[in-house]
Amino acid sequence: MRRRAALLLPGALLAAIPARAAPAPIGFRLIRNGTAVGTHQVTFRDLEGGVLEARSLVQVAVTLVGITVYRYRHETVESWRGERLVALTSRMDRNGTAGFCEARAEGGQLLLRGTAGEARLPATAAPLTWWRRATLAVDGPLFDPRQGMVVAPQLTRSALPGGGLRVVLVGGEGADIAYDGAGSWVGFATTGEDGSAVRYERA
């Protein structure tokens, strides 16, 4: 009986340990020329095998005198095991023009396929989906998940109060990203396709 109890004890202890909670959802309103034109939401859930799933959804609709003149929708689903991206699927619709990207870990590489073509990247490669501070805190291989394009932007980093981090990205539309001391994504600004200034406001 004692032996049986001893064998059961480790399992009982494991059962008593609460599961790691997924990060809280992130939500922003997109502000263009002082007007809200869309949303950017990121939700998370824990999967089996220690995998964290992050689902990002960007939706934009620009209207002019009551008529929608521009629509944009981009959804990306990432699966991370620790610091490694193990899978990604992305679908974009920009005013009727589609783009896609798929990635999966294989051995010591990340296999990338998208509208822009195919590539084999190092296992440390990561997408520019903005929510993950660790992606931009150090230099590493990056790709744009809208079309599966490998990119090498210039990154400038500076400290923010309370242990936060600001990253300015030069290249393409450019971006100004902010993270708080806990690593959460809290700010973003970029340039729209028409050259207009776009900033994110917490929803």
N, C-alpha and C positions, 0 to 999 in steps of 0.2 A: 504494500500500500504506500509506504514511504517513497519507494522507487517510482511508483506511478505518479505520485504527487510531484516529485522532483522533475520528472519528464514533462509534466504539464505546466510547470511553473514558467518557463521562458515564454511559452505561447500566451499564458495569461498576462504576463507583464507586457508583451507586445500589444495585446488587445487593449490594455489599459492606456497605451500611449495614444493621444489624439492624433488624427490625421492632419497633415500640414494643410493649412487653409490656403486656398487660392487667393491671389492678390485681388484687391477691390477693383470693381469696374472703373474705367476712366472715360469721361465724357467731355467733349468740347463743342462749342458753337463756333462756326466759321464766320468771321466778320470781314466783309469786303466793302471798302469805302463807307464804313459806319453802319452797314446793313447786314443782318444775319442771312447767310445764303445756304447754310447747310450744317451738318453735324459730322463729328468723328468720334466713334465709340470703340472702346476696346474692352472685351470681356474675357474672363479667364475661367478655366476649370482644370482640376487635377484628374489625370487619367491613370490607368494601371501602369505599373512599371516605372513609376517616378517621372512620368511625362507631364509637362505643363502645356496645355493648349491655350493659345492666345488668338482670339478672333477679332480682327479689326474691320470696321465698316465705315467708309466715307461716302456721304451722300450730299450732293450739291445741286441746287437748282437756282439759276439766275434769271430773274424776270425783268422785263422792260415793258412799261405800260400794260401790265397784266398778262403779258405773253412770255412764256418760258423760252429764252433764247439760248440757254446752255444747260445741259444736264451732265452729271458725272456720278458714277457709282463705282466703287472699288472695294472688294471684299477679299481679305487675306486670312488664311488659317495657318498658324504656325504650331509645330509640335517641338518642344524643347525637352531634352533630357540633361539636366544640369546646365552646363555651359555650351552644349552642342545642339545645333539645329538638326533634327532628324527627319523632318518632313515639312513641306510647305505647298499650299495651293493658293493661287491668286487669280481673280477674274476682274477685269476692268471694262467699263463701258464709258467712253468719252464721246458724248454726242453721237452715239451710234457706231463709233469706231471701237472695235474690241481689242483687248490685249490680255495675255495670260502668262502665267509663270508657274512652273512646278519644280520642286527640288526634293531630293531625298539623299540621306546619308548612305554611303556604301564604302565600307572599309575605312580608309583614311582620307576619303574625299567626299565632297558634296556634288552630286550630279544635278546640273541646272539645265532646264529646258523652258523656252518661252518664245514669245513672238520675235524676240531679237536673235534667237538661235539657241545653240547648245554650248555648254562649257563644263569643264571639270575644275572644281575649285578646292582649295584646302578645306579640311574638316572644320576649321575655325571661321569659315565664311558666314556672313549674317546679312539679313535683309534690312533695307532702310525702311523700317516700319515705326521708328521713332520712340515707341513706348519703353524700350529696353535700354536703360542707361549703360549697361555693360558693353553694348555694341559700339557705342561712340566714345566710351571712356578711354579706349586704347586704339592704336592703329591696327587694322586688320582688313582682310578682303571683304568687300561689300558688293551687294547687287541691288538693283532697283526691281522690286517685285511686280511693278506694273507690266513690264514686258520681259522680265528675266534678263536684264542687261547688266553686265559687270561694270562697275563704276569705281573711280578712284578720285573722289572729291578731296579738296584741301580742307582740313579740319583745324579749327583754332579753339582751344579749350581755355576756360578761365573759371576760377572759383567764385561761387556765390555765397552769401552769408548763410551760416548754419550748416555748412558742409555741402551745399548744393553745387551744381555744375552747369555751366553754360557752354554750349557747343555751337559754333558758327560754321556752317558748311558752305563752301564756295564751289560752285559748279552746277550746271543745270539751272533750275529755278532758284537755287540757294535756299538756305533755311537757317533759322535761329532757334535753337532748342534749349529748354531749361528743365532741370531736374532738381528736386529738393534734396535735403540731407538724407532722407530715407531711401532715395533712389527712384522716387515716383516722378513720372512725367507731369510737369505742371505748366509748361508754356511752349508756344510755337508761333513762328511767323515765317512767311515765305512770300514769293511773288507769283501772282496768277499768270496764266498763259497770255493774258492780254496786257501784262505789265502792271496790273493793279496790286496794291498792297493787301495781303491777307494775313490776319492774325487770329489766333485761337483764344477763346474765352471759356473758362471752366463752366460747364453746364450744371 
